[in-house]
Amino acid sequence: MKKNKKLGALIAVAVIFCALGVVFGNKTTPVAAPAAAPTAVADAGPAAGLYSQTLNDLSGKPQSLAQWKGKPLLVNFWATWCGPCVQEMPELSAIADEENGKRFNVVGVGIDSPSAMSEFAAKHNIKYPLYVGGMGGTELSRAFGNTNGGLPFTVLIGADGQVRKTYLGKLKFDELKADLATL
């Protein structure tokens, strides 16, 4: 009986997060371009917080996110229990595979357990690096303007470290591809 109550509570929490994703889904927030010419300003703003992080990859090995500094980057915050996240990941993986780091890189920060993420990545053949953010990943996404912690949440960061655009909810891939072309 106690197990059923715990399972019910976990399902209720998952439903709430999915509902938040639906409520806030398909909203995008353009970020104004910097007034000055883009110089190496990667030490300021939310991207600096990202680059200062060390998160485990799916094999449990700590990875410094500073390795992505100076490169255009698409950061996707997601979870295996988030319906819109699951729906967008195959197409996001195809873009990452097609691009292969030529103009930009794609990374995922999972708000989930390492085992659930590993199982999902293997099942869906995800082609880009995934890092285990856990609940700390939610705080990191908030630094980029995701005040409610909704998922999926995606951030487009220029090579200069400036946030170009944020996307709350399931990605509209035509819009994303147009934004990526501006990098």
Secondary structure by P-SEA (a helix, b strand, c coil): caaaaaaaaaaaaaaaaaaaaaaaccbbbbbbcccccccccccccaaaaaaabbbbccccbbbbcccccccbbbbbbbccccaaaaaaaaaaaaaaaaaccccbbbbbbbcccaaaaaaaaaaacccbbbbbbaaaaaaaaaaaccccccccbbbbbccccccccccccccaaaaaaaaaaac
